[in-house]
């Protein structure tokens, strides 16, 4: 992938030096350089080339200096990384630049070997950031906490997605709890507990993703997953059955020569819920999640499930009874609901 780099320097011969030193990379379309002679011109170039990913900028320039440019770059694009070029020993400006968000700095007179190493490191960092943002967008494995400024950038760029969209959606929520794990966590070493629960989570996540679901969050030894799109309820049930089978095939030797046979208790519910970015802006921790009565009831259904059971409510049973075998369990009282709920167990 070609990297587009903006060089900002009022010394006009610097452009020629760059083109000479990086002629192979330019020829092979590894790098594309854009040039500006001051901060104001640099901002204009960024308007013309919104796919620029790195800015190398001198500090002392006419019209708009490098430090002022740096502040404006951070306001425009939190993912754009800047490298400041400064005279050797100009520590005050270097410190000011780093405090204002510069990714790195190099000193004049420029050593082109140092310049190339810095360029390579900065490009690698930018690509890692982009891959992280893409992972958030696609919801491949689990949701991540992201800074509000990054979310703002994503809505104004090629990364535009539903991450900042608050909406009512029709979806299915699944709560899966690993039964009996609290006792293990109280009696085994921390390393053993963490390795074991991560092993089980990996098994669960694999089956959820295989059915097009995504992990909303991990809650202690439980997983909350969400399924959207066509046949989301059927896919959620298929994933739950597969998780049950995968977990039941495991066994662990624990202390006192005992054997632990893990099981999961699962609750499933489906319907309209609110999807949005919820959390604390002040803390800069926002969780893209779903909330509402459907979600709350799902957790109550999971609490009512015994080890190895997949529990659904009667209205869900009516929707899937022609496709899955179910047994009537009975009625349960649910917090904040006036009437009891009839629940069923999904067999297969």
CORBEL-V990511 format. One record per backbone hydrogen bond with DSSP energy under -1.0 kcal/mol. CO is the residue of the C=O (numbers start at 0). NH is the residue of the N-H. E is the energy in kcal/mol with one decimal. If there is no record, write none. Layout:
CO,NH,E ; CO,NH,E
//
This chain:
2,31,-2.5 ; 3,52,-2.3 ; 3,53,-1.1 ; 4,33,-2.9 ; 5,55,-3.0 ; 6,35,-2.4 ; 7,57,-2.8 ; 10,13,-1.8 ; 12,16,-1.8 ; 13,17,-2.3 ; 14,18,-2.3 ; 15,19,-2.0 ; 16,20,-2.8 ; 17,21,-2.0 ; 19,22,-1.1 ; 21,25,-2.4 ; 22,26,-2.6 ; 23,27,-2.5 ; 24,29,-3.1 ; 24,30,-1.3 ; 25,28,-1.2 ; 29,2,-2.4 ; 31,4,-3.0 ; 33,6,-3.3 ; 35,8,-2.4 ; 37,41,-2.1 ; 38,42,-2.0 ; 39,43,-1.7 ; 40,44,-2.2 ; 41,45,-2.1 ; 42,46,-1.4 ; 43,47,-1.7 ; 44,48,-2.4 ; 48,51,-1.7 ; 52,80,-1.7 ; 53,5,-2.8 ; 54,82,-3.1 ; 55,7,-3.3 ; 56,84,-3.1 ; 58,65,-2.8 ; 61,63,-3.0 ; 63,38,-2.3 ; 64,68,-2.0 ; 65,69,-2.2 ; 66,70,-1.7 ; 67,71,-1.8 ; 68,72,-2.4 ; 69,73,-2.0 ; 70,74,-1.5 ; 71,75,-1.8 ; 72,76,-2.8 ; 76,79,-1.3 ; 80,54,-2.3 ; 81,102,-2.7 ; 81,103,-1.2 ; 82,56,-2.5 ; 83,105,-2.4 ; 84,58,-1.1 ; 85,107,-2.5 ; 86,89,-2.1 ; 88,90,-2.2 ; 89,93,-1.9 ; 90,94,-3.0 ; 91,95,-2.2 ; 92,96,-2.5 ; 93,97,-2.4 ; 94,98,-2.4 ; 95,99,-1.1 ; 96,101,-2.3 ; 97,100,-1.5 ; 103,83,-2.1 ; 105,85,-2.1 ; 107,87,-1.4 ; 110,114,-2.3 ; 111,115,-2.3 ; 112,116,-2.1 ; 113,117,-2.5 ; 114,118,-2.4 ; 115,119,-2.5 ; 116,120,-2.3 ; 117,121,-2.3 ; 118,122,-2.5 ; 119,123,-2.1 ; 120,124,-1.9 ; 121,125,-2.4 ; 122,126,-2.4 ; 123,127,-2.0 ; 124,128,-2.1 ; 125,129,-2.3 ; 126,130,-2.5 ; 127,131,-2.0 ; 128,132,-2.5 ; 129,133,-2.5 ; 130,134,-2.2 ; 131,135,-1.9 ; 132,136,-2.4 ; 133,137,-2.3 ; 134,139,-1.0 ; 140,214,-1.1 ; 146,150,-1.9 ; 147,151,-2.5 ; 148,152,-2.0 ; 149,153,-2.3 ; 150,154,-1.5 ; 152,155,-1.2 ; 156,159,-1.7 ; 161,164,-1.7 ; 166,274,-3.4 ; 168,272,-2.3 ; 170,270,-2.6 ; 171,226,-2.6 ; 172,268,-2.1 ; 173,224,-2.6 ; 174,266,-2.3 ; 175,222,-2.7 ; 176,264,-2.3 ; 177,180,-1.1 ; 180,184,-2.5 ; 181,185,-1.2 ; 183,186,-1.0 ; 183,187,-2.1 ; 188,192,-2.4 ; 189,193,-2.7 ; 190,194,-2.3 ; 191,195,-2.2 ; 192,196,-2.6 ; 193,197,-2.2 ; 194,198,-1.7 ; 195,199,-2.0 ; 196,200,-2.7 ; 197,201,-2.3 ; 198,202,-1.6 ; 199,203,-2.3 ; 200,204,-3.2 ; 201,205,-2.2 ; 202,206,-1.5 ; 203,207,-2.1 ; 204,208,-2.8 ; 205,209,-1.8 ; 207,212,-2.5 ; 208,211,-2.1 ; 213,225,-2.3 ; 214,142,-1.1 ; 216,223,-2.6 ; 218,221,-1.5 ; 220,177,-2.2 ; 221,218,-2.6 ; 222,175,-2.6 ; 223,215,-2.4 ; 223,216,-1.6 ; 224,173,-2.6 ; 225,213,-2.2 ; 226,171,-2.4 ; 228,231,-1.2 ; 230,234,-2.5 ; 231,235,-1.9 ; 232,236,-2.0 ; 233,237,-2.5 ; 234,238,-2.4 ; 235,239,-2.1 ; 236,240,-2.5 ; 237,241,-2.2 ; 238,242,-2.4 ; 239,243,-2.5 ; 240,244,-2.0 ; 241,245,-2.4 ; 242,246,-2.8 ; 243,247,-2.3 ; 246,249,-2.0 ; 251,259,-3.6 ; 254,257,-1.4 ; 257,253,-2.7 ; 259,251,-2.4 ; 262,178,-2.7 ; 263,307,-1.9 ; 264,176,-2.6 ; 265,310,-3.1 ; 266,174,-2.4 ; 268,172,-2.6 ; 270,170,-2.3 ; 272,168,-2.9 ; 273,290,-2.4 ; 274,166,-2.5 ; 275,288,-2.6 ; 277,286,-3.6 ; 279,284,-2.2 ; 284,279,-2.2 ; 286,277,-2.6 ; 288,275,-2.5 ; 290,273,-2.4 ; 291,295,-2.3 ; 292,296,-2.7 ; 293,297,-1.8 ; 294,298,-1.6 ; 295,299,-1.5 ; 296,300,-2.4 ; 297,301,-2.2 ; 298,302,-1.9 ; 299,303,-1.3 ; 305,308,-2.6 ; 308,265,-2.6 ; 309,345,-2.8 ; 310,267,-2.2 ; 311,343,-2.6 ; 312,316,-2.3 ; 313,317,-2.2 ; 315,319,-1.4 ; 316,320,-1.6 ; 319,322,-1.7 ; 319,323,-2.1 ; 324,346,-3.4 ; 326,344,-3.2 ; 329,342,-3.2 ; 331,340,-2.9 ; 333,336,-1.8 ; 340,331,-2.3 ; 341,313,-1.5 ; 342,328,-2.4 ; 342,329,-1.5 ; 343,311,-2.3 ; 344,326,-2.5
//
